[in-house]
Amino acid sequence: MKTLPGQTVVSPSVEPTISLPQLPYRHGVVYGPIQSRRIGWSLGVNLLPQDHRLCTFDCMYCQFPSPHRVEALRHELERLTRVPELYPVIEHGIRQRLTHRARFDSVSFVGNGDPSVHPDLFQVAQFTRELLARLGLHVPLTIFTNAVPYADPRFIEALRVFDQRLIKLDAGDERTFQEINKPRVDVDLEDLADSIGQLDGIIVQTMVVRGRTDNRASIASARFAGLVRRLHASELQLTTIDKRPAYSGVLPVLEDELHKIANLLRARVDARVKVFYQDCPSGFPSDEVPCSDPWTCPGVPEKP
């Protein structure tokens, strides 16, 4: 494993046998609920295409296949469903789940890529928050994002609408960042941390992997801890892959190794450091339990 100056090497123990399931694309603007090991039963909101990924990153470990080329991104954005057309679709989807007595602990903006690419994110988030209040639903509004539009004040205002803001950070140095996240636009990690750090209660989500790309040493480094501090994160969540990645040769790490990295970071950051690694039937951690039919999903009672 390659290391950089100031990084701490965390050695693996036993090599796991790799057999990871493929996660299907999210169909529908509102989908689920899906069980997440981090936020419980999550009712998803997908503002992105139904049949492919749309994202400003091309992460090596992503559970969806690689997105279109960067030059096609603007054309893709022009094809997205916009407001006000999204409003009745979201309201119908949430009311439908209530009709079927679906249980969910969060309404989460994630879907087939990164929700930050949608030009109407602020309006849709604000509408959804107001809808939850009208329906008497006391569940948090959550976003999972790479926070790439960090220099755009409109994106910062959109983030303020959410109760839980989970920000991706998978590296402490530029080389590892470029290797694992493969950004399709210019990103400065320190500028991102300073901009997003103006918000309270940021949750940093970090995927730790090995194999074709390896970010273990970068995550255990003082430079990574410095970025977490600049984000003023309240929590740092460490996890590893449990779905078939976009690129072959990207492998999960073992649970004890995640805990070793977590212990190193606890001495360097003020945030709570948590490890999420649960056994699923295949023997790997289960972040999300995919469900092809939402009405037979464990989170939703069968139709009467």
N, C-alpha and C positions, 0 to 999 in steps of 0.2 A: 504494500500500500504506500502511495506517494505521500509525502508530508511536506509542509511548508514551514518556514521559520516561525517559532512560537506556538506550533501546534503540538497537541498531545496525542500520542498514538494509543488507540484502544484496540487491543488484539482480540480477534474472534476466538471462540472455543470450538464447538462442534458444528460441522457444516450440516445445515438442514437439507432434506430432500425437497426439491422444488416441484410443486404441482399447484399452480394458481389458476383460479377460474377466470373466465372472461366476463366483464361487466357490460351489460347492454346499454345502449343510449337511453336517455330519459325521454319518454314520449309524453307529450302534453305539456302545457304551460305549468299546470299544477300536477304533481305526481307524488306517489307514495300514500301513506307514510312509510318511511324506510328507517330501520333501526341503525343508529350510529353509536359507536362505543363512546363518543365524546359528548354528544348532546341529547342522547335518548332517541325517542321516536320523532323523526324529522319529516315534516310535510314540505316537500321541495317546490320551489318556484324556478322554472327554467325559461329565461327570456331569450334563449339562443336557439339555433337550428335543432330540428328533431332527429336528424340523421347523421350529423358529424359534429366534430369539436370546433369551437370558435374561441380562440385564446391568443393572447399576446406572448405567451410562453409555449414552448414545445418540450415540456419536461420529459426527461428520459423515462420516468417511472409512471407517467400518466396512465390511468386505467382505460382511456379511450385512444384510438389510433391517432397518428400524427395529423395536425390540422393542415389546411390548405397553405400554400405559399404566402409569404407576407404581402406580396403585391396584390393578392386577391382579397386582403382583409377589408379594404374600403368598399369593394363591391359587395362583400358579404354583409357589411353593416347596412348598406342601402336596402337590403332585402329583408331585414328584420321587421317583425310586427311592432308597431309603435303605439303610443297612446294617441287617442283614447281607446283604440280597439282592444288593448290589453285589459282594460279595467273590468268589463263584464266577464271576460274569460277567467280572470283570477277570482272574482267574486263567486262565479258559478262553481269553480273547482273547490273552493273552501266550503261553500254551503253544502255541496254534494257530500263532502266528507263528514260534515256535521249531521246530515240526514242519515248517514249510515253509521253514526256513532263512532267514527274513527278516533283513535287516541293519538294525539301528537303533543310533544313537549316543546316544539319550536316550529316556526315557519321560516324556512331557510332558503336564501337565494344562492344557488350554486348551478346545477344543471350541467349541460354539455359544453363546458369550458369555463370562462371567467365572466361573471356578470358585469364586471367593470367596463366591458367593451360596449355595453348597450347604452346608447345616447340618452335614454329616458330613465336611467336608473333612479335618479332622485324622485321623479314624479311617481314611478311605480312603487318605490319603497314607501313614500308618503301615503299613497292611496291604500296600500296594504296595511300600514299601521292604523290608519283611520278605520278601515274595514274591520280589523280585529277588535277595535274599541266598540264599534257599532254592534258587533256580534257578541260582545261580552266575553271575548276570549282573552284570558290573561296568560298568554304565552309569549316568550321573547321572539323578536324579529332578528334573524341571524344572517350574516353574509360571510361566505368563504371567498377570498379574493387574493390575488397577487399584488394588489394595490399599485399597479403600474401607472395609472393616471394621477400619481401623487402630487404633481405640480399643478393640477387643475382644481381651482377652488370649488367648482361644482361637484367634483368627486368627493372632496372633503366634506361638503355639506350633505351629500348623499350618505356617507358613512355615519354622520351624526344621527341619522334617522334610526339606525339599527341599535338594538340593545346589546348584541354580541357581534364583535368584529374579529373574525379569525383571519389573520394575515400570514401568507406563506413566506417563510424564510428558510431556505435549505442550504445556505452557505455563508461563510464569514469572509470569503476572499473572492476576488473577481474571477480568477481562473476556474475555481470550482463552480461558481455561479453560472458562468458561461457554459460549462460542461454539463451540468445537471439540469438547469432550467432552460437553456437554449433560448434566451429572450429574442423576440422578433422585432423589438423596438429598443431604443436606447434607455438603459436603466442605470442609475447610480445608487448603489445600496445605501450609502451614507445619507444622500439627499432624501431617499425614500424613508429611512428611519427617522430623520429629523422632521419631515413633513407629517407623517402618520403619527409620530410621537406627540403631536399637539393634542391628540384625542385621548380621553381617559379609557382605561379598561381594555386596552388592546390585548388580544390573545394571539400569541405567535404559534403557528402550526408548522412543524418541521418533520419532513420525511427523511429517514436515515436509510441509506441503501449501500450496497457494495456490488462488486462484480465489474461490469463494463464501465460503470462510473461509481466512484466511491467518495462519499462526503463525510465519512466518520471523523477523520482528523480535523476537517474544517469546522464541523459542528462542535467538536470538543475544544476548539481554540479560543484564546482570549479575544480575538477579533470578532468572532461570532457573538460572544457574551457582550462585547461592547455595543454591537448593533441592537441586541435585545434591550440593553439598558437605555439606549437612545430612543428606542420605541416606547419607553416607559410601560412596558408590558406588565400586566397583572398576572399573566400565566403563560407558560411555555409548555407546549404539548409535543412530546416526541413519539413518533410512531414509525412503522415500516410498512412496506407494501404487502397486500394480501390479495391483489387482483393482478391478472396478467398485464404487464407493462407494455407501453407503446413500442419500446425498443427491447430487443432480445438481449439477454445477458445481464439485465439489471435484476439484482437478487435481494431478498429480505435479509435483515440481520436478526440475530437471536435476542430473545427477551432480556437475558442477563447482560448483554452488551448495551442495550438501550439503558438499562439501569446504571451501568458503569458511567456512561456518558452523562446521564442525568445527575449523578452524584458529583461529577466534575463541575457541572454547570451551576449546581446549587451554591457552590462556594463563590461564584463569580457574578451572579445576577440576583436582583431583588425579587423577581417574579417567582411564583410557585411553579415548580417544574414537575410535570406529570408524565408518566409513561402509559401509553395506551397499547396494550398487547393482550388480546383475549384469544383463546383457542376457539376455532370454528371446526366444523366437521372434517375439513381437509387438513387440520392440524396447524393452520395459520391464523393470525389475528383477523377478526372480522370488524371492519370499520362500518360497512354497510351490508345489510342482508338484502340482496336484490330480489325483486318480486315481479314476475311477469304480469300477473293479474292483481292490481291493487286491491281488489275486493276479496281476495283470498289471502292477502298478506296478513301475517300474525298481528299487525297493528290495527286491522280493520275487521270487525265482526262480519260474518257472512251475511249476504243479502237476506232479508226476511222473506 
